[in-house]
Amino acid sequence: MLHLIKAWWNRRYPDWVPEIALRYLPVVEAIRAQPARGAILEVGVNRSGLTTYLPVPVIGVDCVIGTVRSPLVTPVVARGQALPFQTMAFDCTVCMDTLEHIEAFDRNQFLAELMRVTRRRVYVGCPMGREAEDTDRQLQHEYRVHKGESFPFLDEHLANGLPRLEGVLAVMQAIAQHSGRRARLHAQPNVNVRVHRLLLRLWMRTDLVSYVFHRAAILLVHVRQWLNVGSCYRQIVVVEFES
């Protein structure tokens, strides 16, 4: 009986990680509601990116791409600040939890490139704001306690500083205006900071109970709309270009 449950679980949630699923599923829902009319680009692709939750072909860009990746991803090694594509080459561009890894002085160019290569919709999600920074600092300390070393991703968060929502919106609006394109922008809060801290703490611990609870936490995806309240760790900025 147990092996049947495990087999069903793995079919229902193949390679799903709770904190990553909660990050991507709002974008997946938006794309399904307005299906892409052309190619999809993901900048900052990884082995658990968009295609894990939306099984469609994408062009995946990163400065380093490992050998373990989804067969749905066509890999392109490049920097987001200089994308090797023509203007408006993609109907939809997705970039999740990557902007915070870009040095602050380069972020405007990075955002400009995402918008340049996109014809219809851009989704940019990442941790933003002081409370998210405080959370990263706290989690980094706990990671060192459990692992005896720092977590490189959080090192970059803290070294670069997290973006501020107001600044990102202002920059993207200015980029659209400068290019002569009309665009609507809005932001969606994503995952309450307390929920994010809980998931990361379960992930970094090595005991069996934490492992089981972390695996079971994937069920939170079914109540995810209730997790996007209060102070949220991440914001997802959506740019919709007008035809």
ZICOR-V441190 format. One record per residue. N is the residue number from 0. SS is DSSP state (H for helix, E for strand, - for the rest). Layout:
# ZICOR-V441190
N & SS
N & SS
This chain:
# ZICOR-V441190
0 & -
1 & H
2 & H
3 & H
4 & H
5 & H
6 & H
7 & H
8 & H
9 & H
10 & H
11 & H
12 & -
13 & -
14 & -
15 & -
16 & -
17 & H
18 & H
19 & H
20 & H
21 & H
22 & H
23 & H
24 & H
25 & H
26 & H
27 & H
28 & H
29 & H
30 & H
31 & H
32 & H
33 & -
34 & -
35 & -
36 & -
37 & -
38 & -
39 & E
40 & E
41 & E
42 & E
43 & -
44 & -
45 & -
46 & -
47 & -
48 & -
49 & H
50 & H
51 & H
52 & H
53 & -
54 & -
55 & -
56 & -
57 & E
58 & E
59 & E
60 & E
61 & E
62 & -
63 & -
64 & -
65 & -
66 & -
67 & -
68 & -
69 & -
70 & -
71 & -
72 & E
73 & E
74 & E
75 & E
76 & E
77 & -
78 & -
79 & H
80 & H
81 & H
82 & -
83 & -
84 & -
85 & -
86 & -
87 & -
88 & -
89 & E
90 & E
91 & E
92 & E
93 & E
94 & E
95 & E
96 & -
97 & -
98 & H
99 & H
100 & H
101 & -
102 & -
103 & H
104 & H
105 & H
106 & H
107 & H
108 & H
109 & H
110 & H
111 & H
112 & H
113 & H
114 & H
115 & H
116 & -
117 & E
118 & E
119 & E
120 & E
121 & E
122 & E
123 & E
124 & E
125 & E
126 & E
127 & E
128 & -
129 & H
130 & H
131 & H
132 & H
133 & H
134 & H
135 & H
136 & H
137 & H
138 & H
139 & H
140 & H
141 & H
142 & H
143 & H
144 & H
145 & H
146 & H
147 & -
148 & -
149 & -
150 & -
151 & H
152 & H
153 & H
154 & H
155 & H
156 & H
157 & H
158 & H
159 & H
160 & -
161 & -
162 & E
163 & -
164 & H
165 & H
166 & H
167 & H
168 & H
169 & H
170 & H
171 & H
172 & H
173 & H
174 & H
175 & H
176 & H
177 & H
178 & -
179 & -
180 & -
181 & -
182 & E
183 & E
184 & E
185 & E
186 & E
187 & E
188 & E
189 & E
190 & E
191 & E
192 & H
193 & H
194 & H
195 & H
196 & H
197 & H
198 & H
199 & H
200 & H
201 & H
202 & H
203 & H
204 & -
205 & -
206 & -
207 & H
208 & H
209 & H
210 & H
211 & H
212 & H
213 & H
214 & H
215 & H
216 & H
217 & H
218 & H
219 & H
220 & H
221 & H
222 & H
223 & H
224 & H
225 & H
226 & -
227 & -
228 & -
229 & -
230 & -
231 & E
232 & E
233 & E
234 & E
235 & E
236 & E
237 & E
238 & E
239 & E
240 & E
241 & -
242 & -
